[in-house]
Amino acid sequence: MKAITWQGINRLGVERVDDPSILNAGDAIVRVTATVTCGSDLHLIGGYVPGMRAGDVLGHEFAGEIVEVGPGVTRRRVGERVVVTSFLGCGRCWYCRTEQYSLCDNSNPHPGLGEGLWGASTGGCFGYSQITGGYAGSHAEYVRVPFADVGAFPIPDELSDEAAVFASDAVPTGWMGADQGGVQPGDVVAVWGAGGVGQMAARASLLLGAARVIVIDRLPERLQQVREVIGAETIDYGTTEVLAELRERTGGRGPDVSIEAVGMEAHSFRPDYLYDQVKVQLRLQTDRPTAVREAVLATRKGGTVFVLGVFGGVVDKFPLGAVMNKALTIRSGQVMGQRYIPMLLDRMAAGEIPTEHLVTHRLSLDDGPRGYELFKTKGEGCVRAVFRP
């Protein structure tokens, strides 16, 4: 079959790879009908996440049709149209039973890599390096889905594959940030990043009752989507000083909840951005935490910061003093999709969570390298590129 593969730092290829097959009783084979670029893929492509091997198939956000199931699959059937969560959960370990699926003890066959970096391994994830299990990703014609009864969900008839594909990752990730960030009715919420995840975090915050949601970015097409489709306020960090603007809009107090939806390659016009760039190039730190620093400093005393963006290693100049002295709560995590996706699909089908506007480019697998170049550079106003195998 055809697939988009990682060939080295900043090099992608489109090549023929082996078709997937049933390996375990709980597996399903899904024919991919829509798979989408994600900002966290850029960390892989740029070489910021360890454990990538030449020929690894990329992609972790996808929808498709089940074409084969293993003998242990009881809840899913051949012919079903499904969306599949990006992080795998076995459904049986302590973490899965407490709905912390991305921390699953049994879905990552390479736990030693995560234990060496972080003290413990995460669950497995499609197309996200050997550190999360080395699973083949979704930018292909077919994909093997382990634990299919736990991680694959039927798509309501009201939703197209193109709309439903974001229920795989962007929608539940954004919802998790708002939910576990503790957004309450009447809160003021600030979201750093107006990509797919940031927009979904903003929409989730509004649906959870936030009185005001303010999204921070610099790209006009994304900020326009936030205002016109999501219904939130915006700040262009290229034209104003974010901390001062947030204080002004919140009567000097700051947001109740701040959600960072940018990750390890944050951009800024502030001096600490140049500092981070130099440190990363010299391999003295791995990630650029500009948006996290800003969120910590902006959040009101006693407030909460939720880190949704992907980080892989170590950072410098983290304002721990602000966290302690302002009595902030810091939370984060990879998406626990199984916990949220059924509810979110119902909300999407009811029209409460719009997603199709995120698709700005529709491409074939053959156009994979071009799609990621547009996505990385934000060329042609690219917000998300969807590949249709």
Summary of the structure (lengths in Angstrom):
residues: 389
radius of gyration: 19.8
end to end distance: 10.0
largest distance: 60.2
contacts: 1460
relative contact order: 0.16
helix: 35%
strand: 22%
